[in-house]
Amino acid sequence: MKGLKCGGSMYVILVYDINLEEKDGQRVLRNVFKTCKKYLVHIQNSVFEGELLESQAIKLNAELDRFIRQDKDSVILFKSRNQRWLDKEFLGKIEDDKTDNFL
């Protein structure tokens, strides 16, 4: 995972796709989920979001790189300087906004 610069904080939406049909898929999924949960808020299935410092984003990337199988799995980080630059629109069943603790 590339593209991080040293600096301040950012708002991140992280999505992942883990190939469960291959050997070790469940183990990879568990490890990726646990790692993401350490840094971000779990929104739904394979989606997390939250505010990170650049240093935290670098650590998150390094930890995920240990588990992701480069030829089978993927992780995408959508980054913004601030959550205010992001409009959220919810469709379908919404239990609650798990990110309402963010300003």
Residue pairs with C-beta under 8 A, 6 or more apart in sequence:
1 61
1 64
1 65
1 75
1 77
4 54
4 57
4 58
4 61
5 54
6 54
7 54
8 53
8 54
9 51
9 52
9 53
9 54
10 51
10 52
10 54
10 57
10 79
10 80
10 81
11 49
11 50
11 51
11 52
11 79
11 80
11 81
11 82
11 83
11 85
11 86
11 102
12 40
12 48
12 49
12 50
12 51
12 52
12 57
12 77
12 78
12 79
12 80
13 47
13 48
13 49
13 77
13 78
13 86
14 36
14 40
14 47
14 48
14 49
14 60
14 75
14 76
14 77
14 78
15 46
15 47
15 48
15 75
15 76
15 78
16 32
16 36
16 46
16 73
16 74
16 75
16 76
17 46
17 73
17 74
17 75
18 25
18 28
18 29
18 32
18 46
18 72
18 73
19 25
19 69
19 72
19 73
20 26
20 29
22 69
22 72
24 69
25 72
28 67
28 68
28 69
28 73
31 66
31 67
32 64
32 67
32 68
32 73
32 75
33 42
35 60
35 63
35 64
35 67
36 42
36 48
36 60
36 64
37 48
38 60
38 63
39 48
39 50
39 52
39 56
39 59
39 60
40 48
40 49
40 50
40 52
40 60
41 48
41 49
41 50
41 98
41 99
42 48
42 98
43 49
43 98
43 99
49 99
50 99
50 102
51 83
51 102
52 60
57 77
57 79
61 77
64 75
68 74
68 75
80 86
83 102
83 103
90 97
